[in-house]
Amino acid sequence: MAAVAQDFRVGFVNTDRIFREANLAKSAQAKLEQEFSRREKEIQTLASQLKSASEKFEREAPTLAESQRVARQRQLVEQDRDFQRKQREFQEDLNLRKNEELQGVLERANRVIKQVAEAEKYDLVIQEAVYINPKHDITDKVLSGLNGSK
């Protein structure tokens, strides 16, 4: 039994580090930023316009006739609803694309993990653990494999 335990090799890969440090992950992040930067600026512009309109309404409300005040309030509510919808859609689209990109990174990382495991004769490689002895961490080898090849 002890001989079997000595031959059993375990490796650990820190997936968070892969997502932070792999060149493939960094390029995916840059791609997402480029893809969504225009929409993010539009959302920020809408937010500042809504804030300005709200502040203007607060200043002018006491001097407005009741019908004008009600109409402006409705307009602000509509602007806010539109802003919230666009912000929600943006966040959903961003999350969807981010998950797609990270899935591609993870698939490539898993291929490299398998190559490392086979080359170095690991019996088990895990990616999630509460505690791992640093001597079992093969994340650097996986990062080298990912960054060294396309």
Residue, then its C-alpha position, 0 to 999 in steps of 0.5 A: m500500500a505504501a509503495v502505491a502511495q509513493d508512486f501516485r503523483v498529484g499536481f495542482v493548477n491554479t486556474d485564477r493565475i492562468f486567467r490572470e497571467a497567461n498571454l492568451a487570457k491577457s489578449a482576450q481581456a484586451k479584445l473584450e475591452q476594445e470590443f465593449s469600450r464604445r458601448e461603455k462610453e455610451i453608458q457613461t454618457l447616458a449616466s451623466q446626462l441623466k444626472s444633469a437632467s435630474e439636478k436641473f429638475e431639482r433646481e427648477a421644480p419649485t418654480l415649475a407649474e404642476s403640469q410641467r413638473v409632472a411632465r418633466q418627472r415622467q421624462l426623467v423616469e423614462q430616461d432612467r428606465d432606458f438607462q437601466r435597460k441599456q446598462r443591464e443589456f451591456q452587462e449581460d453582453l459583456n458577461l456572455r462574451k467574457n465567459e466565451e473568451l475564458q472558455g477558450v482559454l480554459e480549453r487551451a489550458n486543459r490541453v496543456i495541463k494534459q500534455v504536462a501530466e502525460a509528459e511528467k507522469y502525473d496520476l491526478v491533476i486538480q484545479e480547485a482545492v482548499y489547501i495544496n502543498p506548493k511542491h505539487d503546484i504545476t501552474d508555472k509549467v502550464l503557463s510556460g506551455l501556454n505562453g510558449s505556444k500559440 
